[in-house]
């Protein structure tokens, strides 16, 4: 299949879970389309995200230099991408309401144990 094929995927789901050994990246749930990327960082316990979500217009900002998440005019696009993210999560066996992930303890300044670096 190629990108011009009607069955070619329209979006990509990405997720990563916080690791105590490498506390530099929080929990991540993200979706990317040809033109947009939406990323959010759930805390892991159902409370509000502790890190600001991100929204990028990849067509006009391929270097992802302008986070559009706080722009009121982007509300519709955010809802659209959140729905797509939820759909992709379900397709991979993750339900956005019951997604189990570690609690994000926050970014640490200490390096991990030398044995695992």
Secondary structure by P-SEA (a helix, b strand, c coil): ccccccccccbbbbbbbbbccccccccccccccccbbbbbbbccccccccbbbbbbcccccccccccccccccaaaaaaaaaaaaaaaaaaaccccccccccccccccccccccccc
